[in-house]
Amino acid sequence: MYGREFAEIYDLLHHGRGKDYHAEAAFVADLVRARAPHARSLVDIACATGAHLVAFAELFDEVAGVEISEPMVQVARKKFDGEVVHLGDMRDFALGRRFDAVTCMFGSIGHTMSETELDAALTCFGEHLNPGGVLVVDPWWFAETFTEGYIAGDVVELEGLTVARVSHATRVSCKSRMEVHYTVARPEGITHFAETYLASLYTRQQYEDAFARAGFTADYLPGVQNGRGAFVAVRGT
């Protein structure tokens, strides 16, 4: 999952598909500052190639990122000076400092494979928040909103590349399994690779219970983030 071939085309693909990282970052920053007006530092968990992090860096004085995929980290680090993006697992990373805001975008929290792992991740997020800090989590689809058999396809042409992406998602027990095939056409030839992504299909109640166990008071905002919604949680003082 999230290997070198995908990391190389990740930014181009999502840009071509119309993802607006700056608008999403501004939306999240507004959520944070509505609850913590003086927030000036942020860490983005599962930051991938750092596209959201670049946008956050325009809105916060200090930013950092954490990402489990080494190829993604290598791409992300090229966008920053200094030690900004860290290789780590959302369940047990340790940066040795706290932030005013913690974010986990793009449904990445779904890559926790059990409620125990979800608890570990949210607890770890909390350990990196200052008192009164704000956590914003973009969940994966809920068990009750996931579409069985969902298919999608895109063709993107950018910077001398043509990339075709097709995906198919199924429910396997309490998880979604999404198989994605990529065909990349370059002047020197065509390559193809596939990746499979597993994500837990937690219910909304399971998320809310996990936030409570981790010591957060969480609100759910429906309809945002491409329909998945967002959780905005405040850590107690």
N, C-alpha and C positions, 0 to 999 in steps of 0.2 A: 504494500500500500504506500502511495506517495513516494514512488521511486524517482530515479534520476531523469528518466524520459519525461515523466509528467511534470517534474519541477521545471524542466527547461521550457515547457510551453504554457505553464500555469497562468502566468500574467497575461500573455497574449490571448489565451483562450477566454478568460473571464472578461477581459476588456472587450473583446470582440462580441461576447454574448451580452454586453450592455451593463455589466455590473459597475455600479457607481460607488467606489470605495470612499470617496470624499463625502458624498451625501450621507452614506451610512455612518461614517465616523462622526459627522456633525450631529446627526440624530442621537447617537449614543452620548456624545459629549453634552448635549442638552439635557438628556435624562440624568446624567451624573450631576451636573451643576444645578439642576432643579432641587437636588437633595443635599449636595455638598458644594455650595457656591464658590468656595475657594480652592477646589480641587486643582492641583497643579501637576500631579504625577500619575502615570497609568502604566499598567502592564497588561499586554494582550496575550492570552493563553491560546495555544494552537494557532500561532500567527502565520503559519504557512510561509509564503515568500515575503511577508512583511508589507503587503499592499495596504491593509488597514493601518498598520503601524506608521507608515509614511504619512498618511493623512492625520493620524492622531498626533504625530510630532509637530504638526502645524497648529494644534489646538491645546497642547499641554507642554509645560516647560521640560518635563522629563518623561521619557517613555522607555519601555523595555518589552521584549517579546520572549516567549517560550515556545518551542516547537520540537516535536519528537522525531520528525523526519530529518535526517542529516542532509540529504540533497536539498530540501526546502531551506534549511538553515544556511547552507552555503550560498544559495541565491539571495536570501534575505540580507545576509551580512554585507553584501556588495552595495547595499543601498544606504548604509550608515557608516559613520566614523566611530571607531571605538567599540567597546563590548556592549552592544545593545541587544542582540538576539542570542538567546541561550538555548542549547540543546537540553531538553528535559521532558519529562512525562508529567502530564497534568495532575496525576494522582499523587506525586511525591516529590515535585521539584522543590528546591530550596535556594532562593536568591540571596538570603541573608539580609533582607531589608523589606520594608513595607511601602505601600503605595496608597494614594487617595482613591484610586479606582482600579478595578480588575475587570477585564472583559474576556469573554469567550464567545467568538462569533461563528457564523456559518454552520450552525448545527453540530459543531465539533464535540460538544459535551456528550453527544450520542455515542461516541467511541468508547465511553466507559461501558464495560460489558455486563455489569450487574449493579444492583442497588448499593452493594458494598463498595464497589469502585466509584460510583457516583458520590456516595458519602465521603470517600477519601478525597476526591477531587474538590468538592465544595469546602471541605475542611481545610485543604491545602490553600485554596483561594483565600479563605478567611484569614489564614495565618500570614498572608501577604498584604492584608488591608490594614490601614491605620484605623483607629477607633473612629466611628462615624463614617467610614469609607463606604463606597458604593460598588456593588457587583452587578454587572449587566451580562446576562447569559442568553444567547440566541439558541433555543433548544432545537433538537431534531424533531421530526414529526412525532406527535403523540400517537400512542397505540390506537386511539379513537379517530385520528384524522389521516393516518397513512393510507395511501391509495395502492391497493394490491395490483400488481401487473403494470404499474406506471411506466411508460416509455417516453423518451425524449430524444431529440436529435438536433444538431446544429452544424453548420458549416461556416467557418470563420476564415477570412482572408486578411492577413496583416503582415507587414514587414517581410514580404517575399515568401511567406508560408501560406499554405491552405491546410486547415485542420478540420477534419470531420469527427464529430463526437456523437455516439449513440449509446443510450443507456436503457437498462431494463431492471426494474425493482420488484422483488418478491418479498413476502413475509415468511420468515423461517422461525417458527415458535414465537418468541417475544422480541425478535430482531428483524430489521430490514436487511436484505442482501441486494446490493446494487452492483450489477456488472456493467462496466463501461469499456467500450472499445474506442480507440483513437487511431485515426489514419492521418499521417502527417506527410504532406507533399512539399518537397524542397526542390530547388533547381537541380540538385545532384541525385534526386531519387525519392522514392516513397517508402516510408516505414509504417509499421503497425504494431501496436501493443495494447494490452488490456489490463485493467485493474479491477479488483473486487473490494467493495467497501461494506463492512458490517457496522450497523449502528443499532443500539438498543431502542426499542419502541416503548418508552416509559409512558404511563398515563400522566395527565396533568397533575393528578393528586400525588403520584409518586414523586414528581419533581417538588411539589410544594412541601411534602413531608420531609424530603431530603434537605431542603433549605432550612426548615425548622430545626432538624437535628443538628445542622451545622451552625446554629446560632443566628440565623438571618431572619429578618422580617421581609418577605418577598411579595411583590405585586406582579400580576401577569397582565401584559398588554397584548390583547388579541389583534390579529390582522396584519401586524407589521412584519418586517423581515421576510418578505415574500410569502406571507401567510402563516408562517410558523409561530409568530408572536415573539415576545421577549419577556424575560423575567428581570425585574429590577429589584435588587435586594440590598438592605442596609444592615451593616454589622453594628451591633450594640456598642455603646460607649463603655 
